């Protein structure tokens, strides 16, 4: 699988270690930055470029996923989710890693590097990458509704109206 990775200064050490871990597991890893520690760096461009690469690879039929890091992972998830076709999930334990893939077909995982140990991070990512989407109708339907809104702003009718 091709893995696109991005971070900010808070996740740079994890990102570097993780790339080695992922390559050793047979993945093709692309680092979208940063390349050096800068406490004032701006993560949005790094995360958006990684997300754009995931969408481009998937459109080309290449199995791909993204991993974004930050101090909390919140901003990185928000940035990645601005890219049409991305379903980025903030993951903080094994259950959220598994459900992100199984129920939401997430294609990007976001993790707070200041919130977890390296071993926890690798366990979340390994489970995320190994878990298939369930394909259950209710999940497919809900993902389709999100994609519809993303594409043209359409929503199901409001049942309260």
N, C-alpha and C positions, 0 to 999 in steps of 0.2 A: 504494500500500500504506500502511496505517496503521502507524506505528512508535511504540512506547512506549519511552521512554528514562528511565533512572534511574542515579544515581551516588552517590558519596560525595564528600567534599571533594577527594580526589586526582584525580578524573575530571571535576570541574566545568568546567574550561576546555575540555577535549576535548568534553564534552557540549554546551556552548554553540556551539562551532565546528561540531560535527557536525550539530546541528539545522539550521543554515544550509545546509550541504552537502546534507542529505537533502531539505529543502524545495525547494532549487534543482533537485533531481532529480525533483521532482513528488510526493514522499511527504507524507502528512499526519502530522505529528509531534506527539505529546503528551508533555510533560515531566512526570515524576512526582517531580521534586525531586532535590536540594535547589535552592532558588532563590538562596541566598547562601552564600558560603564560611564554613564553620565547621569548624575542625580537629577538633572533638570530635563532629561529627554521627554519627548512627547510620544506616547504610545499609540494614539489613534492611527497614524499613517502605517505603522508597522502591522497592526492588527487588521486594518482594512485591506492592506496588500495581501496578507496571508489568506484572508477570507475570499478575496477576489480570485486568488490562485486556486482555492478549493473549488469554487464554482466553475472556473474555466476547465479544470481537470475533469470534474464530474460531467460537464457538458461534452467533453471530448471522449467520454467513456472510460476515463482513468479512475480507478478506485482511489479516493483521496479523503483526507480529513485534516482538520486544523487543530492546533493547540495554542492557546494564548495564555500568557501569564501576566500578573501584576501583583501588587501588594495584597489586594483583596480579590482581584479577578473581576470585580464589578465593571469598572470602566472598560476593560478589555472586551468583556462580553457585550457591552452596549455598542462599542465600536464595530465589532465583527457583525453584530446583528443589523447594522445599517446597510449591509451588502445584500441585495436581492438574492434570494435562494439560500441564504445562510440561516441555520437554526443552531445558534450558539447557546450552550447550557453552562451555567455556573455550577461547578461540581465541588462538593465539600466532603463527600464520603463515598463508600462503595455503592450504596444504594442509589444515590443520585447519578453516579457515573453509569450504572446499568440502566436505570430508567430513562436517562437522556437518550440513549440509543434505542432501547426496546420500545418505548412509547412515543418518543418525539422524533425519531430518526435524526437526531442531532448530528451535524457534520462538523461541528467545532466544539471543543471542550475548553472552558475557561476555569483557571484555578488560581487561587490566592497563594502566591509563593511564601508570603509571610505568615500564612495560617497553618502550614503543614510541613512535615518532614519530607525529605527526598523520597524515602521509602513509601510514605503514604501517596505522594504524587505519582510515583511510578505504578503503584497498585491501582490508582484511579484510572490512569491512562491505559494501562494494559487491559483492564476490564472493559473500559469504554470501547477500545479498538476491537476487542474480541466478541462483543455483544452484538448480535444482529438485530435489526428492526423486526418487530413481531409481525408486521403486515396486517394486524387486526383491523377490521373495517372501521371501527370507531376511531382508531388512531390515524388511519389513512384519511378519513373524512375530516378530522380536525386539522391535520396538516394542510389539507386542501383548502380549508377555509382561511387559514393564515396566508397561504400562497395567493388566494384570490384577493384578499385585502391588500397584500403587498403589491400585486400586479395592477389592480384597478380600483381599489378602495371599496369593493363590494363586501357587504355583510349580510348575514341571514336577517330576515325581518325581526324586529324587536317584538317579542311576545307580549310585552306590556302595552304596546300601542293599539 
